[in-house]
């Protein structure tokens, strides 16, 4: 079993809901964790389904919250966005893009298949330097508060099992198969190298 906590990244599209809920839970459990988005911009629900509120990744969670309060406090309070932004502010100042991070992780969890594809593609196009493996695992979850919590708990359990493993490389497939039997979910998994 490794004597150090796993280094974990969690990635959703906007670094807003799913990755931040997992970040919160994993941090409380003592994991070294960072969270990211893989999209080009941060997109939040707007007045209409096809009209999201869009921010640059450099915009802080506090700036987003204040902007939405100014636009329509009632709407963004009732749909939970102000709650999410408040939680996020307590974790870190602003969203981050995975493509701009050069830190190395033992495991990168993604929250939907399209994000998994973006993360794997990003890792494949980078020049390999150390050949340190990184396991990319997709835990598919809908982008709502309840599913973000349930999916984050699955990610946390996977991290705990991987942390307890004698050898991470030899144990990932076994841990994922056990989790698939327990949850009824299937997980995408690939190994990339730094």
N, C-alpha and C positions, 0 to 999 in steps of 0.2 A: 504494500500500500504506500503511495507517495506520502512523504512527510510534509509536503507543501500543499496548500489549497490549489485546486485546478484553476487555471486562468481561463475565464469564460467570456465570450461575447454573445450577445443576443441581438438579433437584427430583425426589424420589421420594415415597413416601407418608409414611415415618417419619423421613427424614434419618438412616438407619442404615446401609444397605449400599450400594445402587447410587449414590446421590448422593455418598456419602462416598468411595467408590472413585474416582469421576470427579474429585472435589475433590482427592484425593491426587495423581492422575496429572497433572491440569491445573496444579496448583500447582508440581509439579516441572518442568514445561515452561515456567514463567514467566508463565502467564496470571493475570490478576486474577480470582479465582474465589471464589464463595460457594456453599454448598449448603444445601438446605432440605427440609422435608417439607411435604406439602399436606394431610395427614390431621388429624383433630381431636385425636388422641392418638398416642403412639408405641406400636406393637404389635410384640412379639417372640414367637417361637414358645414355647409353654408346654408343659405335660405332655401335653396332647392338642391335636389340630389345631384344635378349636373352642374351646379355652381359652387364648387368648394371654396373655402377661404384658403388662400395660398400664401405661405411665408417662405423666405429664404432660410436655409439651415443656420445662418448666422444670427437669426432673430432669437432672443432669449425667450424662455417660457414665460417670464414675467411680462415682457413686452407683448407677447401674444395674448396673455390673459387680460391685460389692461385694454388692448385693442378690442377684444371681443366684448368686454364689459361695456365699453363705449358704444359699440355697434348695437348690441342687444343682450343685455344682462339676463333677462328672463329666458330667452331661447337657449343660450349657452349654459345657463345654470340647469335648466330642466333636462337638457340632453346629456349632461354629465361632463361636458368639455371643460368647464371651469374647475371642476373637481380634479380631473385628470391633470390639468395644467398646474394646480396647486401641489399635487403629489409630485409631479415632475420637478418643480422648483426646489423641493426639499431634497432631491436626489442629486441634481446637477444643474448648471445654469442654462444650458441650451441643448438642442438636439445636435447630433453629430452624424456625419455620413461615413459609412463603412469604407467607402472607396478612398477616403482621405486619411485613413488611419494606417500607420505602418507598424503598430504594436503587434506582437505575436501572441497567439492564444493556443491553448491545448484543444479547446472545443469551441466551435461557433455554431450556435443554434439559430435557426431561422424560423419564422412564424407563418410562412406560406410558401408554396412552391415557386412562385415567380421571384420571390426574394432569394430563395435557395439558389435558383438559377443565376441571379445577379452576383451573389457572393462567390459561387464556384467559378463563374467566368472571371471575376475580378482576381481571384487567387491564381487562376491558371495563366493569366496574361502577365502577371508580375514575374520579374526575373527571380529565379530561385537562387538563394544565397547560402542558406544553412542546411537545407533539406530536412529541416525539422518538420515533422508531420503535424497537420491540424485536421481534426475531424469536423466535418460540416454535417450537421444533422437538422433535418426539418421536422418540426413539431407543428403540424398544421392547426391553426385556430382562427376562428372568425374574429373580426375586429370589433368586438363589443366588450363591455366591462366583465361580464360573467365568463365568457370564453377565454378572455385574456387571463383571468385569475386561474381558471381550470388548467389551461395550457401551461401557465407559469409553474403551477404545482407539479405538473408532469416533468417539465424541464428540471425543476429542483430535485425531484426524485431521481432522475437520470444522473444528475451531477453527483448526488450523494452516493449512488451505486458505483459510478466511475471513480469517485474519490476513494472508495473502499477497495477497489480492485487492486490486485497485486501488480498487474501490468496493464496499463491503459490500452496499449496497442492490441493485446491479446484478448481483452475483455469487452470491447465496444460492441461487437456483433452479438455476443451472448446477452449483454445488458439490454440491447435494443429488442432482441427477440423476446426476452422475458417481459419487457414493457409492452410489447405488442400483444402478447397473450393476456396481460392484465387489463389493458385499456381498450383493446379492440381496435386501436389505431395502428396505422402503418407509418413508418418513419423512413424518409429518404436519408441516405448516408453516403458520403464519399470522403476520401482522404486526399487532401492537397498538401503541398509542401512549400515552406518559406524559402 
